[in-house]
Amino acid sequence: MNSKLQKVIRELERTTAKIAELQALLPELERQKTELENTEIIKVFRSADVAPADFAAFIAAYKAQATGGAPDADTAPQAPGYLNAAPLQNQMEEPEDD
């Protein structure tokens, strides 16, 4: 068999194996990312020293504002007055790698 063809076949096999390895690693990396994001959310919530009911009202009001609708008065908790201010901007900075 042609040596160039053999070389391409070997490279194809190596590449296929590497792709399979990376695809197997992907779900674990996604899980870790979600876990770290959740940890950041918890840190922000705890540092804000907000009562859980106020936080739930904040989230309901923010979702309503983001979608352009109003929260359902029957199910959404009453939002504090500060939520009627200008839309929130993402003010969190990217964490530095440790």
OpenMM code with the backbone's topology and positions (N, CA, C; nanometers):
from openmm import Vec3, app, unit

residues = "MET ASN SER LYS LEU GLN LYS VAL ILE ARG GLU LEU GLU ARG THR THR ALA LYS ILE ALA GLU LEU GLN ALA LEU LEU PRO GLU LEU GLU ARG GLN LYS THR GLU LEU GLU ASN THR GLU ILE ILE LYS VAL PHE ARG SER ALA ASP VAL ALA PRO ALA ASP PHE ALA ALA PHE ILE ALA ALA TYR LYS ALA GLN ALA THR GLY GLY ALA PRO ASP ALA ASP THR ALA PRO GLN ALA PRO GLY TYR LEU ASN ALA ALA PRO LEU GLN ASN GLN MET GLU GLU PRO GLU ASP ASP".split()
positions = [
    Vec3(0.0843, -0.1171, 0.0000),
    Vec3(0.0000, 0.0000, 0.0000),
    Vec3(0.0891, 0.1238, 0.0000),
    Vec3(0.0418, 0.2276, -0.0609),
    Vec3(0.1139, 0.3532, -0.0710),
    Vec3(0.1431, 0.4085, 0.0683),
    Vec3(0.2652, 0.4539, 0.0900),
    Vec3(0.3048, 0.5034, 0.2223),
    Vec3(0.2271, 0.6303, 0.2605),
    Vec3(0.1964, 0.7140, 0.1632),
    Vec3(0.1177, 0.8346, 0.1925),
    Vec3(-0.0230, 0.7960, 0.2380),
    Vec3(-0.0799, 0.6963, 0.1736),
    Vec3(-0.2135, 0.6493, 0.2097),
    Vec3(-0.2117, 0.5911, 0.3512),
    Vec3(-0.1100, 0.5115, 0.3820),
    Vec3(-0.0984, 0.4542, 0.5162),
    Vec3(-0.0867, 0.5642, 0.6215),
    Vec3(-0.0091, 0.6670, 0.5894),
    Vec3(0.0088, 0.7777, 0.6829),
    Vec3(-0.1258, 0.8486, 0.7066),
    Vec3(-0.2010, 0.8716, 0.6021),
    Vec3(-0.3316, 0.9377, 0.6151),
    Vec3(-0.4277, 0.8502, 0.6944),
    Vec3(-0.4265, 0.7213, 0.6723),
    Vec3(-0.5130, 0.6291, 0.7456),
    Vec3(-0.4790, 0.6313, 0.8945),
    Vec3(-0.3490, 0.6277, 0.9278),
    Vec3(-0.3074, 0.6341, 1.0688),
    Vec3(-0.3514, 0.7664, 1.1330),
    Vec3(-0.3326, 0.8754, 1.0615),
    Vec3(-0.3723, 1.0062, 1.1129),
    Vec3(-0.5229, 1.0133, 1.1327),
    Vec3(-0.5968, 0.9554, 1.0407),
    Vec3(-0.7428, 0.9500, 1.0520),
    Vec3(-0.7851, 0.8704, 1.1751),
    Vec3(-0.7197, 0.7587, 1.1986),
    Vec3(-0.7509, 0.6762, 1.3161),
    Vec3(-0.7189, 0.7506, 1.4455),
    Vec3(-0.6032, 0.8179, 1.4496),
    Vec3(-0.5660, 0.8952, 1.5680),
    Vec3(-0.6641, 1.0094, 1.5936),
    Vec3(-0.7018, 1.0770, 1.4872),
    Vec3(-0.7951, 1.1892, 1.4994),
    Vec3(-0.9317, 1.1408, 1.5461),
    Vec3(-0.9784, 1.0297, 1.4934),
    Vec3(-1.1068, 0.9728, 1.5338),
    Vec3(-1.1039, 0.9348, 1.6815),
    Vec3(-0.9935, 0.8758, 1.7253),
    Vec3(-0.9803, 0.8381, 1.8664),
    Vec3(-0.9783, 0.9620, 1.9556),
    Vec3(-0.9087, 1.0661, 1.9126),
    Vec3(-0.9011, 1.1900, 1.9912),
    Vec3(-1.0390, 1.2553, 2.0003),
    Vec3(-1.1141, 1.2552, 1.8912),
    Vec3(-1.2491, 1.3118, 1.8911),
    Vec3(-1.3373, 1.2349, 1.9893),
    Vec3(-1.3292, 1.1041, 1.9881),
    Vec3(-1.4090, 1.0222, 2.0799),
    Vec3(-1.3720, 1.0525, 2.2250),
    Vec3(-1.2438, 1.0697, 2.2517),
    Vec3(-1.1974, 1.1023, 2.3868),
    Vec3(-1.2514, 1.2377, 2.4320),
    Vec3(-1.2451, 1.3363, 2.3444),
    Vec3(-1.2933, 1.4695, 2.3786),
    Vec3(-1.4452, 1.4719, 2.3952),
    Vec3(-1.5169, 1.3959, 2.3137),
    Vec3(-1.6620, 1.3890, 2.3279),
    Vec3(-1.7009, 1.3239, 2.4605),
    Vec3(-1.6220, 1.2307, 2.5067),
    Vec3(-1.6484, 1.1676, 2.6360),
    Vec3(-1.6207, 1.2653, 2.7505),
    Vec3(-1.5253, 1.3549, 2.7319),
    Vec3(-1.4877, 1.4521, 2.8341),
    Vec3(-1.5873, 1.5686, 2.8416),
    Vec3(-1.6535, 1.5994, 2.7324),
    Vec3(-1.7411, 1.7157, 2.7240),
    Vec3(-1.8511, 1.7199, 2.8306),
    Vec3(-1.9268, 1.6139, 2.8549),
    Vec3(-2.0320, 1.6219, 2.9584),
    Vec3(-1.9770, 1.6546, 3.0978),
    Vec3(-1.8626, 1.6017, 3.1314),
    Vec3(-1.8025, 1.6303, 3.2619),
    Vec3(-1.7625, 1.7774, 3.2716),
    Vec3(-1.7057, 1.8318, 3.1655),
    Vec3(-1.6689, 1.9730, 3.1660),
    Vec3(-1.7927, 2.0615, 3.1758),
    Vec3(-1.8996, 2.0250, 3.1084),
    Vec3(-2.0242, 2.1013, 3.1166),
    Vec3(-2.0814, 2.0956, 3.2582),
    Vec3(-2.0733, 1.9788, 3.3226),
    Vec3(-2.1209, 1.9646, 3.4596),
    Vec3(-2.0397, 2.0538, 3.5534),
    Vec3(-1.9079, 2.0543, 3.5361),
    Vec3(-1.8213, 2.1374, 3.6196),
    Vec3(-1.8516, 2.2858, 3.5992),
    Vec3(-1.8742, 2.3251, 3.4751),
    Vec3(-1.9063, 2.4642, 3.4445),
    Vec3(-2.0352, 2.5053, 3.5155),
    Vec3(-2.1382, 2.4226, 3.5066),
    Vec3(-2.2660, 2.4522, 3.5716),
    Vec3(-2.2484, 2.4616, 3.7221),
    Vec3(-2.1720, 2.3704, 3.7786),
    Vec3(-2.1482, 2.3714, 3.9235),
    Vec3(-2.0769, 2.4992, 3.9664),
    Vec3(-1.9770, 2.5419, 3.8913),
    Vec3(-1.9039, 2.6641, 3.9247),
    Vec3(-1.9917, 2.7882, 3.9068),
    Vec3(-2.0747, 2.7887, 3.8035),
    Vec3(-2.1681, 2.9003, 3.7849),
    Vec3(-2.2659, 2.9083, 3.9018),
    Vec3(-2.3171, 2.7931, 3.9433),
    Vec3(-2.4093, 2.7905, 4.0567),
    Vec3(-2.3421, 2.8394, 4.1843),
    Vec3(-2.2171, 2.8030, 4.2030),
    Vec3(-2.1425, 2.8491, 4.3197),
    Vec3(-2.1296, 3.0011, 4.3176),
    Vec3(-2.1015, 3.0578, 4.1995),
    Vec3(-2.0916, 3.2032, 4.1869),
    Vec3(-2.2247, 3.2704, 4.2192),
    Vec3(-2.3333, 3.2131, 4.1711),
    Vec3(-2.4667, 3.2685, 4.1972),
    Vec3(-2.4944, 3.2682, 4.3474),
    Vec3(-2.4613, 3.1597, 4.4127),
    Vec3(-2.4831, 3.1499, 4.5571),
    Vec3(-2.3992, 3.2541, 4.6310),
    Vec3(-2.2734, 3.2730, 4.5889),
    Vec3(-2.1878, 3.3735, 4.6523),
    Vec3(-2.2487, 3.5126, 4.6392),
    Vec3(-2.2960, 3.5450, 4.5202),
    Vec3(-2.3559, 3.6769, 4.4971),
    Vec3(-2.4798, 3.6938, 4.5836),
    Vec3(-2.5644, 3.5922, 4.5870),
    Vec3(-2.6867, 3.5989, 4.6668),
    Vec3(-2.6546, 3.6188, 4.8146),
    Vec3(-2.5603, 3.5410, 4.8656),
    Vec3(-2.5261, 3.5515, 5.0079),
    Vec3(-2.4602, 3.6853, 5.0402),
    Vec3(-2.3791, 3.7361, 4.9492),
    Vec3(-2.3124, 3.8637, 4.9760),
    Vec3(-2.4100, 3.9804, 4.9697),
    Vec3(-2.5226, 3.9635, 4.9005),
    Vec3(-2.6214, 4.0706, 4.8903),
    Vec3(-2.7053, 4.0828, 5.0167),
    Vec3(-2.7051, 3.9811, 5.1010),
    Vec3(-2.7803, 3.9813, 5.2257),
    Vec3(-2.9270, 4.0173, 5.2005),
    Vec3(-2.9879, 3.9430, 5.1081),
    Vec3(-3.1270, 3.9649, 5.0681),
    Vec3(-3.2115, 3.8504, 5.1223),
    Vec3(-3.3292, 3.8839, 5.1699),
    Vec3(-3.4209, 3.7808, 5.2188),
    Vec3(-3.4658, 3.6948, 5.1008),
    Vec3(-3.4834, 3.5642, 5.1212),
    Vec3(-3.5245, 3.4772, 5.0107),
    Vec3(-3.6508, 3.5242, 4.9391),
    Vec3(-3.7486, 3.5774, 5.0126),
    Vec3(-3.8713, 3.6250, 4.9484),
    Vec3(-3.8418, 3.7439, 4.8573),
    Vec3(-3.7536, 3.8338, 4.9021),
    Vec3(-3.7168, 3.9483, 4.8180),
    Vec3(-3.6404, 3.9022, 4.6947),
    Vec3(-3.5568, 3.7999, 4.7116),
    Vec3(-3.4817, 3.7484, 4.5970),
    Vec3(-3.5764, 3.6861, 4.4950),
    Vec3(-3.6751, 3.6105, 4.5422),
    Vec3(-3.7732, 3.5510, 4.4518),
    Vec3(-3.8498, 3.6591, 4.3780),
    Vec3(-3.8862, 3.7668, 4.4481),
    Vec3(-3.9563, 3.8782, 4.3843),
    Vec3(-3.8667, 3.9451, 4.2808),
    Vec3(-3.7408, 3.9592, 4.3132),
    Vec3(-3.6453, 4.0187, 4.2210),
    Vec3(-3.6351, 3.9369, 4.0921),
    Vec3(-3.6223, 3.8063, 4.1064),
    Vec3(-3.6108, 3.7185, 3.9896),
    Vec3(-3.7377, 3.7256, 3.9049),
    Vec3(-3.8541, 3.7222, 3.9694),
    Vec3(-3.9805, 3.7293, 3.8952),
    Vec3(-3.9906, 3.8603, 3.8186),
    Vec3(-3.9540, 3.9709, 3.8825),
    Vec3(-3.9604, 4.1009, 3.8167),
    Vec3(-3.8584, 4.1104, 3.7039),
    Vec3(-3.7402, 4.0567, 3.7260),
    Vec3(-3.6363, 4.0604, 3.6232),
    Vec3(-3.6780, 3.9795, 3.5006),
    Vec3(-3.7340, 3.8599, 3.5238),
    Vec3(-3.7807, 3.7769, 3.4118),
    Vec3(-3.8904, 3.8484, 3.3345),
    Vec3(-3.9820, 3.9108, 3.4067),
    Vec3(-4.0912, 3.9819, 3.3414),
    Vec3(-4.0374, 4.0973, 3.2583),
    Vec3(-3.9417, 4.1676, 3.3104),
    Vec3(-3.8834, 4.2810, 3.2390),
    Vec3(-3.8056, 4.2331, 3.1171),
    Vec3(-3.7358, 4.1220, 3.1302),
    Vec3(-3.6558, 4.0687, 3.0200),
    Vec3(-3.7430, 4.0200, 2.9056),
    Vec3(-3.8601, 3.9673, 2.9374),
    Vec3(-3.9491, 3.9164, 2.8334),
    Vec3(-4.0471, 4.0215, 2.7857),
    Vec3(-4.0484, 4.1373, 2.8496),
    Vec3(-4.1380, 4.2435, 2.8091),
    Vec3(-4.2779, 4.2298, 2.8647),
    Vec3(-4.3000, 4.1314, 2.9472),
    Vec3(-4.4320, 4.1103, 3.0055),
    Vec3(-4.4337, 4.1531, 3.1504),
    Vec3(-4.5435, 4.1256, 3.2139),
    Vec3(-4.5573, 4.1542, 3.3570),
    Vec3(-4.5684, 4.0226, 3.4311),
    Vec3(-4.5156, 4.0154, 3.5527),
    Vec3(-4.5282, 3.8912, 3.6288),
    Vec3(-4.6745, 3.8641, 3.6597),
    Vec3(-4.7085, 3.7381, 3.6658),
    Vec3(-4.8453, 3.6978, 3.6991),
    Vec3(-4.8727, 3.7386, 3.8433),
    Vec3(-4.9723, 3.8224, 3.8632),
    Vec3(-5.0013, 3.8773, 3.9953),
    Vec3(-5.0399, 3.7691, 4.0952),
    Vec3(-5.0961, 3.6572, 4.0474),
    Vec3(-5.1382, 3.5506, 4.1379),
    Vec3(-5.0230, 3.4644, 4.1872),
    Vec3(-4.9203, 3.4486, 4.1038),
    Vec3(-4.8119, 3.3574, 4.1404),
    Vec3(-4.6825, 3.4275, 4.1772),
    Vec3(-4.6588, 3.5460, 4.1252),
    Vec3(-4.5325, 3.6147, 4.1521),
    Vec3(-4.5413, 3.6924, 4.2819),
    Vec3(-4.4382, 3.6860, 4.3649),
    Vec3(-4.4368, 3.7657, 4.4860),
    Vec3(-4.4276, 3.9140, 4.4508),
    Vec3(-4.4681, 3.9988, 4.5415),
    Vec3(-4.4622, 4.1425, 4.5190),
    Vec3(-4.3168, 4.1868, 4.5130),
    Vec3(-4.2802, 4.2564, 4.4073),
    Vec3(-4.1431, 4.3019, 4.3894),
    Vec3(-4.1190, 4.4285, 4.4698),
    Vec3(-4.0035, 4.4397, 4.5323),
    Vec3(-3.9698, 4.5633, 4.6023),
    Vec3(-3.9598, 4.6785, 4.5028),
    Vec3(-3.9721, 4.8004, 4.5511),
    Vec3(-3.9727, 4.9180, 4.4659),
    Vec3(-3.8468, 4.9373, 4.3846),
    Vec3(-3.7318, 4.8932, 4.4348),
    Vec3(-3.6082, 4.9158, 4.3616),
    Vec3(-3.6024, 4.8392, 4.2304),
    Vec3(-3.6921, 4.7424, 4.2110),
    Vec3(-3.6901, 4.6659, 4.0869),
    Vec3(-3.7545, 4.7399, 3.9716),
    Vec3(-3.8214, 4.8485, 3.9987),
    Vec3(-3.8847, 4.9242, 3.8923),
    Vec3(-3.7881, 5.0231, 3.8292),
    Vec3(-3.6640, 5.0192, 3.8685),
    Vec3(-3.5622, 5.1078, 3.8135),
    Vec3(-3.5195, 5.0580, 3.6766),
    Vec3(-3.4170, 5.1197, 3.6201),
    Vec3(-3.3680, 5.0844, 3.4870),
    Vec3(-3.3268, 4.9376, 3.4827),
    Vec3(-3.3279, 4.8769, 3.3635),
    Vec3(-3.2899, 4.7356, 3.3512),
    Vec3(-3.1504, 4.7097, 3.4056),
    Vec3(-3.1343, 4.5930, 3.4613),
    Vec3(-3.0056, 4.5541, 3.5178),
    Vec3(-2.9068, 4.5217, 3.4073),
    Vec3(-2.7843, 4.5492, 3.4316),
    Vec3(-2.6765, 4.5135, 3.3413),
    Vec3(-2.5915, 4.4098, 3.4114),
    Vec3(-2.5284, 4.3236, 3.3345),
    Vec3(-2.4409, 4.2231, 3.3939),
    Vec3(-2.3182, 4.2950, 3.4466),
    Vec3(-2.3088, 4.3084, 3.5779),
    Vec3(-2.2004, 4.3825, 3.6391),
    Vec3(-2.0934, 4.2925, 3.6968),
    Vec3(-2.1135, 4.1614, 3.6832),
    Vec3(-2.0133, 4.0688, 3.7360),
    Vec3(-1.8964, 4.0618, 3.6400),
    Vec3(-1.7778, 4.0684, 3.6935),
    Vec3(-1.6593, 4.0532, 3.6123),
    Vec3(-1.6255, 3.9068, 3.6017),
    Vec3(-1.5566, 3.8724, 3.4962),
    Vec3(-1.5123, 3.7355, 3.4793),
    Vec3(-1.4124, 3.7022, 3.5890),
    Vec3(-1.4298, 3.5881, 3.6570),
    Vec3(-1.3326, 3.5521, 3.7613),
    Vec3(-1.1985, 3.5180, 3.6987),
    Vec3(-1.0947, 3.5519, 3.7723),
    Vec3(-0.9602, 3.5198, 3.7255),
    Vec3(-0.9331, 3.3733, 3.7521),
    Vec3(-0.8560, 3.3113, 3.6633),
    Vec3(-0.8192, 3.1712, 3.6836),
    Vec3(-0.7257, 3.1614, 3.8025),
    Vec3(-0.7494, 3.0616, 3.8843),
    Vec3(-0.6643, 3.0405, 4.0023),
    Vec3(-0.5439, 2.9594, 3.9677),
] * unit.nanometer
topology = app.Topology()
chain = topology.addChain("A")
for resn in residues:
    res = topology.addResidue(resn, chain)
    for name in ("N", "CA", "C"):
        topology.addAtom(name, app.Element.getBySymbol(name[0]), res)
